Amino acid sequence: MLNISCTYCRAPINLSDGDLAQAVHEAGDKRPKTTHVTCPSCRRTNKVPFDRVRQAYRMAGSPPPPEEEAPTVEGEAAA
Ligand SMILES: [Zn+2]
């Protein structure tokens, strides 16, 4: 779990362990600087340092990524 605040509207954004797993899994060996998170309140894209995501993921025990569940990370959230 990683809690951040939206850069634009200050709304809290909670990334579940599954979201973190998805982001880390999708990044693979690319080691991106940031990952994109869509604010549930204003729908704008926040850039979150990937190190924070990875650190939170490790603290969560590095769970496997969810199968076929719409993530809130990396956009494309189903409507
Ligand atoms: Zn926002």
PDB file of the backbone (N, CA, C, O) and the ligand in Angstrom, with CONECT records:
HET     ZN  A 101       1
ATOM      1  N   MET A   1       0.852  -1.197   0.000  1.00  0.00           N
ATOM      2  CA  MET A   1       0.000   0.000   0.000  1.00  0.00           C
ATOM      3  C   MET A   1       0.883   1.242   0.000  1.00  0.00           C
ATOM      4  O   MET A   1       1.849   1.347   0.756  1.00  0.00           O
ATOM      5  N   LEU A   2       0.522   2.169  -0.866  1.00  0.00           N
ATOM      6  CA  LEU A   2       1.252   3.430  -0.918  1.00  0.00           C
ATOM      7  C   LEU A   2       0.232   4.557  -0.985  1.00  0.00           C
ATOM      8  O   LEU A   2      -0.629   4.581  -1.864  1.00  0.00           O
ATOM      9  N   ASN A   3       0.340   5.488  -0.047  1.00  0.00           N
ATOM     10  CA  ASN A   3      -0.571   6.623  -0.026  1.00  0.00           C
ATOM     11  C   ASN A   3       0.153   7.871  -0.496  1.00  0.00           C
ATOM     12  O   ASN A   3       1.196   8.237   0.045  1.00  0.00           O
ATOM     13  N   ILE A   4      -0.408   8.523  -1.510  1.00  0.00           N
ATOM     14  CA  ILE A   4       0.158   9.765  -2.004  1.00  0.00           C
ATOM     15  C   ILE A   4      -0.958  10.801  -2.112  1.00  0.00           C
ATOM     16  O   ILE A   4      -2.136  10.485  -1.941  1.00  0.00           O
ATOM     17  N   SER A   5      -0.571  12.036  -2.398  1.00  0.00           N
ATOM     18  CA  SER A   5      -1.563  13.079  -2.620  1.00  0.00           C
ATOM     19  C   SER A   5      -1.457  13.554  -4.056  1.00  0.00           C
ATOM     20  O   SER A   5      -0.361  13.652  -4.609  1.00  0.00           O
ATOM     21  N   CYS A   6      -2.591  13.845  -4.652  1.00  0.00           N
ATOM     22  CA  CYS A   6      -2.609  14.349  -6.015  1.00  0.00           C
ATOM     23  C   CYS A   6      -1.884  15.687  -6.082  1.00  0.00           C
ATOM     24  O   CYS A   6      -2.104  16.570  -5.254  1.00  0.00           O
ATOM     25  N   THR A   7      -1.024  15.821  -7.073  1.00  0.00           N
ATOM     26  CA  THR A   7      -0.266  17.054  -7.252  1.00  0.00           C
ATOM     27  C   THR A   7      -1.178  18.227  -7.585  1.00  0.00           C
ATOM     28  O   THR A   7      -0.866  19.378  -7.277  1.00  0.00           O
ATOM     29  N   TYR A   8      -2.300  17.926  -8.211  1.00  0.00           N
ATOM     30  CA  TYR A   8      -3.161  18.977  -8.746  1.00  0.00           C
ATOM     31  C   TYR A   8      -4.283  19.383  -7.799  1.00  0.00           C
ATOM     32  O   TYR A   8      -4.552  20.572  -7.623  1.00  0.00           O
ATOM     33  N   CYS A   9      -4.947  18.384  -7.181  1.00  0.00           N
ATOM     34  CA  CYS A   9      -6.095  18.720  -6.346  1.00  0.00           C
ATOM     35  C   CYS A   9      -5.921  18.278  -4.895  1.00  0.00           C
ATOM     36  O   CYS A   9      -6.813  18.469  -4.069  1.00  0.00           O
ATOM     37  N   ARG A  10      -4.780  17.694  -4.596  1.00  0.00           N
ATOM     38  CA  ARG A  10      -4.451  17.291  -3.222  1.00  0.00           C
ATOM     39  C   ARG A  10      -5.319  16.148  -2.701  1.00  0.00           C
ATOM     40  O   ARG A  10      -5.272  15.837  -1.511  1.00  0.00           O
ATOM     41  N   ALA A  11      -6.090  15.535  -3.547  1.00  0.00           N
ATOM     42  CA  ALA A  11      -6.885  14.399  -3.101  1.00  0.00           C
ATOM     43  C   ALA A  11      -5.947  13.238  -2.777  1.00  0.00           C
ATOM     44  O   ALA A  11      -4.925  13.059  -3.439  1.00  0.00           O
ATOM     45  N   PRO A  12      -6.293  12.453  -1.764  1.00  0.00           N
ATOM     46  CA  PRO A  12      -5.470  11.285  -1.448  1.00  0.00           C
ATOM     47  C   PRO A  12      -5.633  10.205  -2.502  1.00  0.00           C
ATOM     48  O   PRO A  12      -6.739   9.946  -2.975  1.00  0.00           O
ATOM     49  N   ILE A  13      -4.542   9.590  -2.857  1.00  0.00           N
ATOM     50  CA  ILE A  13      -4.567   8.480  -3.806  1.00  0.00           C
ATOM     51  C   ILE A  13      -3.934   7.281  -3.129  1.00  0.00           C
ATOM     52  O   ILE A  13      -2.793   7.341  -2.672  1.00  0.00           O
ATOM     53  N   ASN A  14      -4.682   6.193  -3.070  1.00  0.00           N
ATOM     54  CA  ASN A  14      -4.168   4.983  -2.440  1.00  0.00           C
ATOM     55  C   ASN A  14      -3.846   3.933  -3.494  1.00  0.00           C
ATOM     56  O   ASN A  14      -4.707   3.523  -4.273  1.00  0.00           O
ATOM     57  N   LEU A  15      -2.603   3.514  -3.499  1.00  0.00           N
ATOM     58  CA  LEU A  15      -2.214   2.428  -4.388  1.00  0.00           C
ATOM     59  C   LEU A  15      -2.188   1.148  -3.572  1.00  0.00           C
ATOM     60  O   LEU A  15      -1.427   1.029  -2.611  1.00  0.00           O
ATOM     61  N   SER A  16      -3.019   0.195  -3.956  1.00  0.00           N
ATOM     62  CA  SER A  16      -3.072  -1.068  -3.230  1.00  0.00           C
ATOM     63  C   SER A  16      -1.822  -1.891  -3.539  1.00  0.00           C
ATOM     64  O   SER A  16      -1.063  -1.578  -4.456  1.00  0.00           O
ATOM     65  N   ASP A  17      -1.630  -2.937  -2.761  1.00  0.00           N
ATOM     66  CA  ASP A  17      -0.498  -3.815  -3.021  1.00  0.00           C
ATOM     67  C   ASP A  17      -0.577  -4.383  -4.434  1.00  0.00           C
ATOM     68  O   ASP A  17       0.440  -4.569  -5.102  1.00  0.00           O
ATOM     69  N   GLY A  18      -1.806  -4.654  -4.876  1.00  0.00           N
ATOM     70  CA  GLY A  18      -1.986  -5.170  -6.233  1.00  0.00           C
ATOM     71  C   GLY A  18      -1.574  -4.146  -7.279  1.00  0.00           C
ATOM     72  O   GLY A  18      -0.978  -4.491  -8.299  1.00  0.00           O
ATOM     73  N   ASP A  19      -1.895  -2.881  -7.017  1.00  0.00           N
ATOM     74  CA  ASP A  19      -1.505  -1.815  -7.936  1.00  0.00           C
ATOM     75  C   ASP A  19       0.018  -1.705  -8.014  1.00  0.00           C
ATOM     76  O   ASP A  19       0.597  -1.540  -9.088  1.00  0.00           O
ATOM     77  N   LEU A  20       0.645  -1.802  -6.844  1.00  0.00           N
ATOM     78  CA  LEU A  20       2.099  -1.718  -6.797  1.00  0.00           C
ATOM     79  C   LEU A  20       2.724  -2.882  -7.558  1.00  0.00           C
ATOM     80  O   LEU A  20       3.670  -2.711  -8.328  1.00  0.00           O
ATOM     81  N   ALA A  21       2.171  -4.064  -7.322  1.00  0.00           N
ATOM     82  CA  ALA A  21       2.684  -5.254  -7.995  1.00  0.00           C
ATOM     83  C   ALA A  21       2.553  -5.113  -9.505  1.00  0.00           C
ATOM     84  O   ALA A  21       3.457  -5.473 -10.259  1.00  0.00           O
ATOM     85  N   GLN A  22       1.416  -4.584  -9.929  1.00  0.00           N
ATOM     86  CA  GLN A  22       1.164  -4.404 -11.354  1.00  0.00           C
ATOM     87  C   GLN A  22       2.191  -3.439 -11.955  1.00  0.00           C
ATOM     88  O   GLN A  22       2.747  -3.698 -13.023  1.00  0.00           O
ATOM     89  N   ALA A  23       2.431  -2.344 -11.271  1.00  0.00           N
ATOM     90  CA  ALA A  23       3.361  -1.333 -11.774  1.00  0.00           C
ATOM     91  C   ALA A  23       4.775  -1.891 -11.867  1.00  0.00           C
ATOM     92  O   ALA A  23       5.470  -1.686 -12.863  1.00  0.00           O
ATOM     93  N   VAL A  24       5.190  -2.593 -10.828  1.00  0.00           N
ATOM     94  CA  VAL A  24       6.543  -3.158 -10.821  1.00  0.00           C
ATOM     95  C   VAL A  24       6.665  -4.239 -11.884  1.00  0.00           C
ATOM     96  O   VAL A  24       7.678  -4.343 -12.575  1.00  0.00           O
ATOM     97  N   HIS A  25       5.609  -5.043 -11.999  1.00  0.00           N
ATOM     98  CA  HIS A  25       5.621  -6.132 -12.977  1.00  0.00           C
ATOM     99  C   HIS A  25       5.702  -5.575 -14.395  1.00  0.00           C
ATOM    100  O   HIS A  25       6.457  -6.081 -15.225  1.00  0.00           O
ATOM    101  N   GLU A  26       4.926  -4.536 -14.666  1.00  0.00           N
ATOM    102  CA  GLU A  26       4.909  -3.954 -16.002  1.00  0.00           C
ATOM    103  C   GLU A  26       6.235  -3.272 -16.335  1.00  0.00           C
ATOM    104  O   GLU A  26       6.673  -3.265 -17.485  1.00  0.00           O
ATOM    105  N   ALA A  27       6.860  -2.704 -15.317  1.00  0.00           N
ATOM    106  CA  ALA A  27       8.131  -2.017 -15.538  1.00  0.00           C
ATOM    107  C   ALA A  27       9.222  -3.018 -15.903  1.00  0.00           C
ATOM    108  O   ALA A  27      10.105  -2.717 -16.706  1.00  0.00           O
ATOM    109  N   GLY A  28       9.159  -4.198 -15.317  1.00  0.00           N
ATOM    110  CA  GLY A  28      10.141  -5.232 -15.626  1.00  0.00           C
ATOM    111  C   GLY A  28      11.552  -4.742 -15.381  1.00  0.00           C
ATOM    112  O   GLY A  28      11.866  -4.248 -14.298  1.00  0.00           O
ATOM    113  N   ASP A  29      12.390  -4.876 -16.373  1.00  0.00           N
ATOM    114  CA  ASP A  29      13.793  -4.467 -16.236  1.00  0.00           C
ATOM    115  C   ASP A  29      14.046  -3.058 -16.764  1.00  0.00           C
ATOM    116  O   ASP A  29      15.189  -2.613 -16.870  1.00  0.00           O
ATOM    117  N   LYS A  30      12.951  -2.364 -17.094  1.00  0.00           N
ATOM    118  CA  LYS A  30      13.118  -1.046 -17.716  1.00  0.00           C
ATOM    119  C   LYS A  30      13.576   0.029 -16.735  1.00  0.00           C
ATOM    120  O   LYS A  30      14.160   1.037 -17.133  1.00  0.00           O
ATOM    121  N   ARG A  31      13.307  -0.196 -15.453  1.00  0.00           N
ATOM    122  CA  ARG A  31      13.710   0.752 -14.410  1.00  0.00           C
ATOM    123  C   ARG A  31      13.315   2.195 -14.748  1.00  0.00           C
ATOM    124  O   ARG A  31      14.183   3.058 -14.879  1.00  0.00           O
ATOM    125  N   PRO A  32      12.045   2.452 -14.886  1.00  0.00           N
ATOM    126  CA  PRO A  32      11.604   3.814 -15.200  1.00  0.00           C
ATOM    127  C   PRO A  32      11.844   4.746 -14.016  1.00  0.00           C
ATOM    128  O   PRO A  32      11.931   4.299 -12.872  1.00  0.00           O
ATOM    129  N   LYS A  33      11.949   6.031 -14.295  1.00  0.00           N
ATOM    130  CA  LYS A  33      12.130   7.011 -13.220  1.00  0.00           C
ATOM    131  C   LYS A  33      10.818   7.245 -12.490  1.00  0.00           C
ATOM    132  O   LYS A  33      10.786   7.459 -11.278  1.00  0.00           O
ATOM    133  N   THR A  34       9.737   7.198 -13.261  1.00  0.00           N
ATOM    134  CA  THR A  34       8.430   7.474 -12.666  1.00  0.00           C
ATOM    135  C   THR A  34       7.399   6.483 -13.179  1.00  0.00           C
ATOM    136  O   THR A  34       7.594   5.820 -14.198  1.00  0.00           O
ATOM    137  N   THR A  35       6.298   6.401 -12.444  1.00  0.00           N
ATOM    138  CA  THR A  35       5.160   5.634 -12.935  1.00  0.00           C
ATOM    139  C   THR A  35       3.964   6.574 -12.908  1.00  0.00           C
ATOM    140  O   THR A  35       3.910   7.491 -12.088  1.00  0.00           O
ATOM    141  N   HIS A  36       3.022   6.353 -13.787  1.00  0.00           N
ATOM    142  CA  HIS A  36       1.890   7.261 -13.902  1.00  0.00           C
ATOM    143  C   HIS A  36       0.682   6.734 -13.141  1.00  0.00           C
ATOM    144  O   HIS A  36       0.293   5.574 -13.271  1.00  0.00           O
ATOM    145  N   VAL A  37       0.104   7.621 -12.344  1.00  0.00           N
ATOM    146  CA  VAL A  37      -1.061   7.258 -11.549  1.00  0.00           C
ATOM    147  C   VAL A  37      -2.169   8.266 -11.822  1.00  0.00           C
ATOM    148  O   VAL A  37      -1.957   9.473 -11.704  1.00  0.00           O
ATOM    149  N   THR A  38      -3.340   7.780 -12.185  1.00  0.00           N
ATOM    150  CA  THR A  38      -4.458   8.668 -12.464  1.00  0.00           C
ATOM    151  C   THR A  38      -5.202   8.999 -11.178  1.00  0.00           C
ATOM    152  O   THR A  38      -5.606   8.102 -10.437  1.00  0.00           O
ATOM    153  N   CYS A  39      -5.380  10.288 -10.917  1.00  0.00           N
ATOM    154  CA  CYS A  39      -6.104  10.721  -9.732  1.00  0.00           C
ATOM    155  C   CYS A  39      -7.579  10.346  -9.867  1.00  0.00           C
ATOM    156  O   CYS A  39      -8.203  10.652 -10.882  1.00  0.00           O
ATOM    157  N   PRO A  40      -8.143   9.684  -8.851  1.00  0.00           N
ATOM    158  CA  PRO A  40      -9.554   9.288  -8.927  1.00  0.00           C
ATOM    159  C   PRO A  40     -10.498  10.486  -8.796  1.00  0.00           C
ATOM    160  O   PRO A  40     -11.680  10.391  -9.126  1.00  0.00           O
ATOM    161  N   SER A  41      -9.976  11.592  -8.320  1.00  0.00           N
ATOM    162  CA  SER A  41     -10.805  12.768  -8.099  1.00  0.00           C
ATOM    163  C   SER A  41     -10.848  13.677  -9.319  1.00  0.00           C
ATOM    164  O   SER A  41     -11.926  14.012  -9.809  1.00  0.00           O
ATOM    165  N   CYS A  42      -9.671  14.079  -9.812  1.00  0.00           N
ATOM    166  CA  CYS A  42      -9.641  15.032 -10.931  1.00  0.00           C
ATOM    167  C   CYS A  42      -9.227  14.367 -12.246  1.00  0.00           C
ATOM    168  O   CYS A  42      -9.225  15.016 -13.292  1.00  0.00           O
ATOM    169  N   ARG A  43      -8.881  13.091 -12.201  1.00  0.00           N
ATOM    170  CA  ARG A  43      -8.556  12.297 -13.390  1.00  0.00           C
ATOM    171  C   ARG A  43      -7.277  12.738 -14.089  1.00  0.00           C
ATOM    172  O   ARG A  43      -7.015  12.323 -15.217  1.00  0.00           O
ATOM    173  N   ARG A  44      -6.491  13.563 -13.440  1.00  0.00           N
ATOM    174  CA  ARG A  44      -5.230  13.956 -14.062  1.00  0.00           C
ATOM    175  C   ARG A  44      -4.157  12.937 -13.704  1.00  0.00           C
ATOM    176  O   ARG A  44      -4.265  12.206 -12.719  1.00  0.00           O
ATOM    177  N   THR A  45      -3.127  12.911 -14.527  1.00  0.00           N
ATOM    178  CA  THR A  45      -2.073  11.924 -14.342  1.00  0.00           C
ATOM    179  C   THR A  45      -0.959  12.476 -13.470  1.00  0.00           C
ATOM    180  O   THR A  45      -0.360  13.508 -13.769  1.00  0.00           O
ATOM    181  N   ASN A  46      -0.698  11.765 -12.387  1.00  0.00           N
ATOM    182  CA  ASN A  46       0.397  12.125 -11.495  1.00  0.00           C
ATOM    183  C   ASN A  46       1.600  11.248 -11.811  1.00  0.00           C
ATOM    184  O   ASN A  46       1.465  10.057 -12.091  1.00  0.00           O
ATOM    185  N   LYS A  47       2.765  11.854 -11.763  1.00  0.00           N
ATOM    186  CA  LYS A  47       3.988  11.073 -11.927  1.00  0.00           C
ATOM    187  C   LYS A  47       4.547  10.768 -10.544  1.00  0.00           C
ATOM    188  O   LYS A  47       4.868  11.672  -9.772  1.00  0.00           O
ATOM    189  N   VAL A  48       4.653   9.494 -10.251  1.00  0.00           N
ATOM    190  CA  VAL A  48       5.157   9.059  -8.953  1.00  0.00           C
ATOM    191  C   VAL A  48       6.542   8.462  -9.156  1.00  0.00           C
ATOM    192  O   VAL A  48       6.734   7.624 -10.036  1.00  0.00           O
ATOM    193  N   PRO A  49       7.511   8.889  -8.345  1.00  0.00           N
ATOM    194  CA  PRO A  49       8.854   8.305  -8.475  1.00  0.00           C
ATOM    195  C   PRO A  49       8.781   6.781  -8.351  1.00  0.00           C
ATOM    196  O   PRO A  49       8.201   6.253  -7.402  1.00  0.00           O
ATOM    197  N   PHE A  50       9.370   6.094  -9.308  1.00  0.00           N
ATOM    198  CA  PHE A  50       9.265   4.647  -9.321  1.00  0.00           C
ATOM    199  C   PHE A  50       9.929   4.021  -8.099  1.00  0.00           C
ATOM    200  O   PHE A  50       9.528   2.950  -7.643  1.00  0.00           O
ATOM    201  N   ASP A  51      10.949   4.699  -7.574  1.00  0.00           N
ATOM    202  CA  ASP A  51      11.614   4.181  -6.375  1.00  0.00           C
ATOM    203  C   ASP A  51      10.639   4.056  -5.213  1.00  0.00           C
ATOM    204  O   ASP A  51      10.728   3.119  -4.420  1.00  0.00           O
ATOM    205  N   ARG A  52       9.712   4.998  -5.115  1.00  0.00           N
ATOM    206  CA  ARG A  52       8.716   4.943  -4.032  1.00  0.00           C
ATOM    207  C   ARG A  52       7.791   3.743  -4.217  1.00  0.00           C
ATOM    208  O   ARG A  52       7.435   3.052  -3.263  1.00  0.00           O
ATOM    209  N   VAL A  53       7.418   3.522  -5.459  1.00  0.00           N
ATOM    210  CA  VAL A  53       6.539   2.394  -5.768  1.00  0.00           C
ATOM    211  C   VAL A  53       7.238   1.080  -5.444  1.00  0.00           C
ATOM    212  O   VAL A  53       6.669   0.186  -4.818  1.00  0.00           O
ATOM    213  N   ARG A  54       8.470   0.992  -5.884  1.00  0.00           N
ATOM    214  CA  ARG A  54       9.222  -0.244  -5.682  1.00  0.00           C
ATOM    215  C   ARG A  54       9.471  -0.493  -4.192  1.00  0.00           C
ATOM    216  O   ARG A  54       9.381  -1.624  -3.715  1.00  0.00           O
ATOM    217  N   GLN A  55       9.785   0.582  -3.469  1.00  0.00           N
ATOM    218  CA  GLN A  55      10.028   0.447  -2.028  1.00  0.00           C
ATOM    219  C   GLN A  55       8.769  -0.020  -1.303  1.00  0.00           C
ATOM    220  O   GLN A  55       8.823  -0.904  -0.448  1.00  0.00           O
ATOM    221  N   ALA A  56       7.637   0.588  -1.657  1.00  0.00           N
ATOM    222  CA  ALA A  56       6.374   0.200  -1.024  1.00  0.00           C
ATOM    223  C   ALA A  56       6.017  -1.239  -1.374  1.00  0.00           C
ATOM    224  O   ALA A  56       5.463  -1.980  -0.562  1.00  0.00           O
ATOM    225  N   TYR A  57       6.346  -1.604  -2.584  1.00  0.00           N
ATOM    226  CA  TYR A  57       6.070  -2.972  -3.048  1.00  0.00           C
ATOM    227  C   TYR A  57       6.875  -3.980  -2.226  1.00  0.00           C
ATOM    228  O   TYR A  57       6.362  -5.028  -1.833  1.00  0.00           O
ATOM    229  N   ARG A  58       8.127  -3.649  -1.978  1.00  0.00           N
ATOM    230  CA  ARG A  58       8.961  -4.552  -1.178  1.00  0.00           C
ATOM    231  C   ARG A  58       8.464  -4.628   0.254  1.00  0.00           C
ATOM    232  O   ARG A  58       8.474  -5.693   0.871  1.00  0.00           O
ATOM    233  N   MET A  59       8.024  -3.481   0.781  1.00  0.00           N
ATOM    234  CA  MET A  59       7.503  -3.466   2.157  1.00  0.00           C
ATOM    235  C   MET A  59       6.218  -4.278   2.270  1.00  0.00           C
ATOM    236  O   MET A  59       5.882  -4.794   3.336  1.00  0.00           O
ATOM    237  N   ALA A  60       5.509  -4.381   1.150  1.00  0.00           N
ATOM    238  CA  ALA A  60       4.270  -5.162   1.136  1.00  0.00           C
ATOM    239  C   ALA A  60       4.562  -6.660   1.021  1.00  0.00           C
ATOM    240  O   ALA A  60       3.651  -7.486   1.083  1.00  0.00           O
ATOM    241  N   GLY A  61       5.832  -6.995   0.854  1.00  0.00           N
ATOM    242  CA  GLY A  61       6.191  -8.407   0.765  1.00  0.00           C
ATOM    243  C   GLY A  61       6.281  -8.905  -0.660  1.00  0.00           C
ATOM    244  O   GLY A  61       6.261 -10.111  -0.908  1.00  0.00           O
ATOM    245  N   SER A  62       6.382  -7.968  -1.607  1.00  0.00           N
ATOM    246  CA  SER A  62       6.499  -8.330  -3.021  1.00  0.00           C
ATOM    247  C   SER A  62       5.480  -9.367  -3.472  1.00  0.00           C
ATOM    248  O   SER A  62       5.852 -10.436  -3.954  1.00  0.00           O
ATOM    249  N   PRO A  63       4.192  -9.056  -3.316  1.00  0.00           N
ATOM    250  CA  PRO A  63       3.156  -9.990  -3.752  1.00  0.00           C
ATOM    251  C   PRO A  63       3.157 -10.114  -5.273  1.00  0.00           C
ATOM    252  O   PRO A  63       3.590  -9.195  -5.968  1.00  0.00           O
ATOM    253  N   PRO A  64       2.679 -11.233  -5.791  1.00  0.00           N
ATOM    254  CA  PRO A  64       2.583 -11.379  -7.243  1.00  0.00           C
ATOM    255  C   PRO A  64       1.533 -10.426  -7.789  1.00  0.00           C
ATOM    256  O   PRO A  64       0.594 -10.068  -7.077  1.00  0.00           O
ATOM    257  N   PRO A  65       1.676 -10.010  -9.043  1.00  0.00           N
ATOM    258  CA  PRO A  65       0.692  -9.097  -9.628  1.00  0.00           C
ATOM    259  C   PRO A  65      -0.642  -9.792  -9.808  1.00  0.00           C
ATOM    260  O   PRO A  65      -0.690 -11.001 -10.036  1.00  0.00           O
ATOM    261  N   PRO A  66      -1.728  -9.035  -9.707  1.00  0.00           N
ATOM    262  CA  PRO A  66      -3.061  -9.609  -9.905  1.00  0.00           C
ATOM    263  C   PRO A  66      -3.260 -10.024 -11.347  1.00  0.00           C
ATOM    264  O   PRO A  66      -2.650  -9.466 -12.259  1.00  0.00           O
ATOM    265  N   GLU A  67      -4.117 -11.003 -11.544  1.00  0.00           N
ATOM    266  CA  GLU A  67      -4.401 -11.468 -12.896  1.00  0.00           C
ATOM    267  C   GLU A  67      -5.662 -10.801 -13.421  1.00  0.00           C
ATOM    268  O   GLU A  67      -6.721 -10.873 -12.798  1.00  0.00           O
ATOM    269  N   GLU A  68      -5.540 -10.156 -14.566  1.00  0.00           N
ATOM    270  CA  GLU A  68      -6.719  -9.637 -15.248  1.00  0.00           C
ATOM    271  C   GLU A  68      -7.592  -8.718 -14.391  1.00  0.00           C
ATOM    272  O   GLU A  68      -8.817  -8.739 -14.505  1.00  0.00           O
ATOM    273  N   GLU A  69      -6.979  -7.932 -13.556  1.00  0.00           N
ATOM    274  CA  GLU A  69      -7.755  -6.963 -12.789  1.00  0.00           C
ATOM    275  C   GLU A  69      -7.343  -5.569 -13.227  1.00  0.00           C
ATOM    276  O   GLU A  69      -6.155  -5.274 -13.357  1.00  0.00           O
ATOM    277  N   ALA A  70      -8.311  -4.731 -13.450  1.00  0.00           N
ATOM    278  CA  ALA A  70      -8.028  -3.396 -13.934  1.00  0.00           C
ATOM    279  C   ALA A  70      -7.224  -2.613 -12.902  1.00  0.00           C
ATOM    280  O   ALA A  70      -7.731  -2.306 -11.823  1.00  0.00           O
ATOM    281  N   PRO A  71      -6.000  -2.295 -13.218  1.00  0.00           N
ATOM    282  CA  PRO A  71      -5.173  -1.540 -12.277  1.00  0.00           C
ATOM    283  C   PRO A  71      -5.458  -0.043 -12.364  1.00  0.00           C
ATOM    284  O   PRO A  71      -5.951   0.439 -13.383  1.00  0.00           O
ATOM    285  N   THR A  72      -5.155   0.676 -11.318  1.00  0.00           N
ATOM    286  CA  THR A  72      -5.297   2.128 -11.366  1.00  0.00           C
ATOM    287  C   THR A  72      -3.960   2.764 -11.742  1.00  0.00           C
ATOM    288  O   THR A  72      -3.847   3.981 -11.888  1.00  0.00           O
ATOM    289  N   VAL A  73      -2.954   1.907 -11.895  1.00  0.00           N
ATOM    290  CA  VAL A  73      -1.630   2.392 -12.273  1.00  0.00           C
ATOM    291  C   VAL A  73      -1.478   2.290 -13.784  1.00  0.00           C
ATOM    292  O   VAL A  73      -2.063   1.407 -14.411  1.00  0.00           O
ATOM    293  N   GLU A  74      -0.703   3.180 -14.362  1.00  0.00           N
ATOM    294  CA  GLU A  74      -0.442   3.160 -15.793  1.00  0.00           C
ATOM    295  C   GLU A  74      -1.689   3.400 -16.639  1.00  0.00           C
ATOM    296  O   GLU A  74      -1.829   2.828 -17.721  1.00  0.00           O
ATOM    297  N   GLY A  75      -2.586   4.236 -16.151  1.00  0.00           N
ATOM    298  CA  GLY A  75      -3.733   4.641 -16.941  1.00  0.00           C
ATOM    299  C   GLY A  75      -4.595   3.480 -17.388  1.00  0.00           C
ATOM    300  O   GLY A  75      -4.563   2.407 -16.784  1.00  0.00           O
ATOM    301  N   GLU A  76      -5.354   3.685 -18.426  1.00  0.00           N
ATOM    302  CA  GLU A  76      -6.205   2.651 -18.990  1.00  0.00           C
ATOM    303  C   GLU A  76      -7.208   2.093 -18.004  1.00  0.00           C
ATOM    304  O   GLU A  76      -7.723   0.994 -18.212  1.00  0.00           O
ATOM    305  N   ALA A  77      -7.503   2.825 -16.927  1.00  0.00           N
ATOM    306  CA  ALA A  77      -8.510   2.357 -15.990  1.00  0.00           C
ATOM    307  C   ALA A  77      -9.864   2.319 -16.686  1.00  0.00           C
ATOM    308  O   ALA A  77     -10.257   3.275 -17.355  1.00  0.00           O
ATOM    309  N   ALA A  78     -10.550   1.240 -16.526  1.00  0.00           N
ATOM    310  CA  ALA A  78     -11.827   1.058 -17.218  1.00  0.00           C
ATOM    311  C   ALA A  78     -12.852   2.081 -16.750  1.00  0.00           C
ATOM    312  O   ALA A  78     -13.378   1.991 -15.641  1.00  0.00           O
ATOM    313  N   ALA A  79     -13.118   3.031 -17.590  1.00  0.00           N
ATOM    314  CA  ALA A  79     -14.111   4.071 -17.374  1.00  0.00           C
ATOM    315  C   ALA A  79     -14.283   4.449 -15.923  1.00  0.00           C
ATOM    316  O   ALA A  79     -15.094   5.319 -15.603  1.00  0.00           O
TER     317      ALA A  79
HETATM  318 ZN    ZN A 101      -6.437  15.128  -8.394  1.00  0.00          ZN2+
END
